[in-house]
């Protein structure tokens, strides 16, 4: 307990304060235990948050520099054969893509073919040509000249083939041959007698392009050859001659002519005989004077003569014809 006067602590059984003598408690008083009020327990105060520290952003990632791009030159263009002499250069075409599959290969081939077909059409549309009248035209190539093309066109006009209706003829001269191609309607080449008619036209106009032999072609409207024939002549003394057409050869014409000469038919008087070999067989035509075809004896003599020359012409059967000077057929019979 404590002294109420000086506050000095006294023993529980002390009545007087040993320090100041003051009465601490009366006799018989119950012991008073001072109430000690505990001091409040201080509450823990959370520390103030530390100020936020500045964290710099992460440095950007460092990547290795990209590898330099290697330049790959484009592939070389396809080397096409040069155009025929006298034609303008091929139009430029992009090279086909590299092969990746069978389908790509097929498409590439089609592109090339179409390109070549387009180039061919380009030549015929833009190559060298002459116009006869206002619509008919002659294209010329190789060593053929403009004068020859013009002369050919005029001859065709004189013969009645050119009638200013937009007809096209192609003239090509190379070192090995001269070709005259007639562009006709599709299927016309299959009609009977068509090839023979154009062979006669070719023989007639040949002097304007350098003479015989000439190759006569029948082309479709796409300028593709459908029928072809060679027209030439084996000449003998005095203007006698054997004209050969179709698949007949110069050697066969010469063999026939030699036999006609040994038999006395060729006498150097300008006699003409035609040896024609087509798909339907061999034909020999004799150009004879008036009414020979009506003379039984003369007809019999020509039959004998035809059999004599048959080995040189490729053998029998032979279609023997007696014709006029304009090749009109007056007698026609097959000898077996």
C-alpha positions in Angstrom: 0.0 0.0 0.0 1.1 3.6 -0.2 1.1 6.6 2.1 -1.8 8.9 1.3 0.4 11.8 2.4 3.7 11.3 0.7 2.9 8.3 -1.5 5.7 6.2 0.0 5.0 2.5 -0.1 4.2 1.0 3.3 3.9 -2.6 4.4 0.4 -4.0 4.6 0.5 -4.2 8.4 1.9 -0.6 8.9 -0.5 1.8 10.4 1.9 4.8 10.1 4.1 5.9 7.2 7.7 5.2 8.0 8.6 8.2 5.9 6.3 11.0 7.1 4.5 9.4 10.0 1.2 10.0 8.6 -1.5 7.4 9.5 -1.7 4.9 6.9 -4.8 3.1 8.1 -6.9 2.9 11.2 -6.8 0.0 13.5 -9.2 -2.7 12.4 -9.5 -1.4 8.9 -9.6 -4.0 6.3 -6.6 -4.1 4.2 -7.1 -2.1 1.2 -5.3 -3.2 -1.8 -4.8 -0.4 -4.2 -6.2 -1.0 -7.6 -3.6 -0.8 -10.1 -4.9 0.2 -13.5 -2.7 -1.3 -16.0 -1.5 1.1 -18.5 -3.1 0.6 -21.9 -1.1 -1.6 -24.1 0.1 0.4 -27.0 -1.3 -0.8 -30.3 1.2 -1.7 -32.9 1.1 1.0 -35.5 2.0 -0.4 -38.9 4.9 1.4 -40.3 4.3 3.9 -43.0 4.7 2.3 -46.4 8.0 2.9 -48.0 7.8 5.3 -50.9 7.5 3.5 -54.2 10.8 2.9 -55.8 11.1 3.8 -59.5 11.7 0.7 -61.5 13.0 1.5 -65.0 11.4 -0.4 -67.8 13.2 -3.4 -69.1 15.7 -2.7 -71.9 14.4 -3.6 -75.4 15.3 -7.1 -76.6 18.4 -7.1 -78.7 17.9 -9.3 -81.8 20.7 -10.3 -84.1 20.7 -8.4 -87.4 18.9 -10.2 -90.2 20.9 -12.0 -92.8 21.4 -10.0 -96.0 19.0 -11.0 -98.8 20.8 -12.7 -101.6 19.7 -11.4 -105.1 18.6 -14.2 -107.3 18.5 -13.3 -111.0 15.3 -14.2 -112.9 15.5 -17.3 -115.0 16.5 -16.9 -118.6 13.6 -16.8 -121.1 12.8 -19.8 -123.2 14.9 -19.8 -126.4 12.5 -20.3 -129.2 13.8 -20.9 -132.8 14.2 -17.7 -134.8 11.3 -16.7 -137.0 11.5 -17.5 -140.7 13.4 -15.0 -142.8 11.4 -12.0 -143.6 9.0 -12.2 -140.6 9.1 -9.7 -137.7 10.5 -11.0 -134.4 8.4 -13.1 -132.1 6.3 -11.1 -129.5 7.9 -11.2 -126.1 6.5 -13.9 -123.8 7.1 -14.4 -120.1 8.9 -17.7 -119.2 6.6 -20.5 -117.8 6.7 -21.1 -114.0 8.9 -23.9 -112.7 7.4 -27.4 -112.8 5.7 -28.4 -109.5 3.3 -31.1 -110.5 1.9 -33.0 -113.5 -0.9 -30.5 -113.8 1.5 -27.6 -113.9 3.5 -29.4 -116.6 0.4 -29.8 -118.7 -0.6 -26.2 -118.2 2.9 -25.0 -119.1 2.9 -27.0 -122.4 -0.5 -25.5 -123.3 0.8 -22.0 -122.6 3.7 -22.6 -124.9 1.6 -24.1 -127.6 -0.9 -21.2 -127.4 2.0 -18.8 -127.5 3.5 -20.4 -130.6 0.0 -20.5 -132.2 -0.4 -16.8 -131.4 3.0 -16.1 -132.9 2.1 -17.9 -136.1 -1.2 -15.9 -136.3 0.7 -12.7 -135.6 3.0 -13.4 -138.6 0.2 -14.0 -141.0 -1.6 -10.9 -139.8 1.4 -8.6 -139.6 3.9 -10.1 -142.0 4.8 -8.9 -145.5 1.9 -8.9 -147.9 0.4 -7.3 -150.9 -3.2 -6.5 -151.5 -4.8 -7.3 -154.9 -7.8 -5.2 -155.5 -9.2 -4.2 -152.1 -9.5 -7.5 -150.2 -7.5 -10.4 -151.7 -4.0 -10.7 -150.3 -0.7 -12.6 -150.8 1.6 -13.0 -147.9 5.2 -13.7 -148.8 8.1 -14.9 -146.8 11.6 -16.4 -147.1 13.4 -15.1 -150.2 10.1 -14.3 -152.0 9.9 -10.7 -153.1 7.2 -8.2 -153.2 7.3 -8.2 -157.0 6.8 -11.9 -157.1 3.9 -11.7 -154.6 2.3 -9.0 -156.7 2.9 -11.0 -160.0 1.4 -14.1 -158.3 -1.6 -12.1 -157.1 -2.2 -10.6 -160.6 -2.0 -14.1 -162.2 -4.5 -15.5 -159.7 -6.8 -12.5 -160.6 -6.4 -13.2 -164.3 -7.2 -16.9 -163.8 -10.4 -15.9 -161.8 -9.2 -17.2 -158.4 -8.9 -13.7 -156.9 -12.3 -12.0 -157.2 -11.9 -9.3 -154.5 -13.7 -11.5 -151.9 -11.0 -11.6 -149.2 -9.1 -14.7 -150.4 -5.7 -15.4 -148.9 -2.7 -17.0 -150.5 0.7 -17.6 -148.9 4.0 -17.6 -150.9 7.1 -18.9 -149.4 10.5 -19.4 -151.2 13.3 -21.3 -149.6 16.5 -22.7 -151.0 14.9 -26.1 -151.3 11.4 -25.3 -152.6 8.8 -22.8 -153.5 5.4 -23.2 -151.8 2.1 -21.7 -152.7 -0.5 -22.2 -150.1 -4.2 -21.6 -150.7 -6.3 -20.9 -147.6 -9.7 -22.6 -148.1 -12.9 -23.2 -146.2 -12.7 -26.1 -143.7 -13.4 -29.4 -145.3 -13.1 -28.1 -148.9 -9.9 -30.0 -149.4 -11.8 -33.3 -149.1 -14.1 -32.6 -152.1 -13.4 -34.7 -155.2 -11.2 -33.0 -157.7 -10.3 -30.1 -155.4 -6.6 -30.9 -155.1 -6.3 -31.5 -158.9 -7.9 -28.0 -159.6 -5.4 -26.3 -157.3 -2.5 -28.3 -158.8 -3.5 -26.9 -162.2 -3.7 -23.3 -160.7 -0.2 -23.9 -159.3 1.2 -25.1 -162.6 -0.3 -22.1 -164.4 1.0 -19.4 -162.0 4.4 -21.0 -161.3 6.3 -18.8 -163.9 5.5 -15.7 -161.8 7.4 -17.2 -158.8 10.4 -18.7 -160.5 8.9 -21.7 -162.3 8.4 -25.3 -161.5 8.6 -27.3 -159.3 6.3 -25.7 -156.7 4.6 -27.2 -153.7 0.9 -26.6 -153.6 -0.7 -26.7 -150.2 -4.4 -26.4 -149.1 -4.5 -24.8 -145.7 -7.4 -24.5 -143.3 -8.6 -21.2 -141.9 -6.0 -21.5 -139.1 -3.2 -21.7 -141.7 -2.6 -25.4 -141.0 -1.7 -27.6 -144.1 -4.4 -30.2 -144.8 -3.4 -31.3 -148.3 -0.1 -31.0 -150.1 1.1 -31.8 -153.7 4.3 -31.2 -155.7 3.9 -29.9 -159.2 6.9 -30.3 -161.5 8.0 -31.1 -165.0 10.5 -33.4 -166.6 11.5 -31.7 -169.9 12.7 -33.3 -173.1 13.9 -32.2 -176.5 11.7 -29.9 -178.5 9.5 -28.8 -175.7 8.1 -32.3 -175.0 7.4 -32.7 -171.3 5.9 -34.9 -168.5 4.2 -32.9 -165.8 4.1 -34.7 -162.5 1.7 -33.9 -159.6 0.7 -35.3 -156.3 3.1 -37.8 -154.9 4.6 -38.6 -158.4 8.3 -37.9 -158.5 10.7 -36.4 -161.0 12.4 -39.8 -161.4 9.0 -41.4 -162.4 8.3 -38.6 -164.8 11.7 -39.0 -166.4 11.2 -42.8 -166.8 7.8 -42.2 -168.4 9.2 -39.6 -170.7 12.0 -41.8 -171.9 9.6 -44.6 -172.7 7.4 -42.2 -174.6 10.4 -41.0 -176.5 11.5 -44.6 -177.4 8.0 -45.5 -178.5 7.9 -42.5 -180.9 5.3 -40.4 -179.1 7.8 -37.7 -178.1 9.2 -36.3 -181.3 10.3 -32.9 -180.2 7.0 -31.2 -181.1 5.9 -30.0 -177.7 3.8 -32.9 -176.7 2.5 -32.9 -173.1 1.7 -35.8 -170.8 0.6 -35.6 -167.1 1.5 -38.2 -164.5 -0.7 -37.7 -161.4 -0.5 -39.9 -158.2 -3.2 -39.2 -155.6 -4.7 -41.3 -152.8 -7.2 -42.8 -155.2 -4.5 -44.1 -157.6 -2.4 -43.2 -160.6 -3.6 -41.2 -163.6 -1.9 -40.6 -167.0 -3.3 -37.8 -169.2 -2.4 -37.4 -172.8 -3.1 -34.0 -174.4 -4.4 -34.9 -177.9 -5.7 -33.2 -181.0 -9.3 -32.8 -182.0 -11.5 -35.9 -182.1 -8.7 -38.4 -181.2 -10.9 -39.7 -178.4 -13.5 -40.6 -181.0 -11.1 -42.6 -183.1 -11.2 -46.3 -182.0 -7.8 -47.0 -183.5 -6.2 -44.0 -181.8 -7.8 -44.9 -178.5 -6.4 -48.4 -178.8 -2.9 -47.0 -179.6 -3.0 -44.9 -176.4 -4.1 -48.0 -174.4 -1.0 -49.8 -175.6 1.2 -46.8 -174.9 -0.2 -46.5 -171.4 0.6 -50.2 -170.7 4.2 -49.6 -172.0 4.9 -46.7 -169.6 3.1 -48.3 -166.6 6.3 -49.8 -165.1 8.0 -46.4 -165.0 4.8 -44.9 -163.4 4.6 -47.4 -160.6 2.6 -50.1 -162.4 -1.0 -50.8 -163.1 -3.8 -50.1 -162.6 -3.7 -46.7 -164.3 -6.5 -44.3 -165.1 -5.9 -43.3 -168.8 -7.4 -40.0 -169.9 -7.4 -38.3 -173.2 -7.8 -34.5 -172.7 -7.9 -31.3 -174.7 -5.3 -28.5 -174.4 -7.3 -26.9 -171.6 -7.3 -30.3 -169.8 -11.0 -31.1 -170.5 -11.4 -34.9 -170.2 -12.8 -36.5 -173.3 -11.9 -40.2 -172.7 -11.5 -41.8 -169.4 -10.8 -45.5 -168.7 -9.0 -47.6 -166.2 -6.4 -50.1 -167.4 -5.6 -53.1 -165.2 
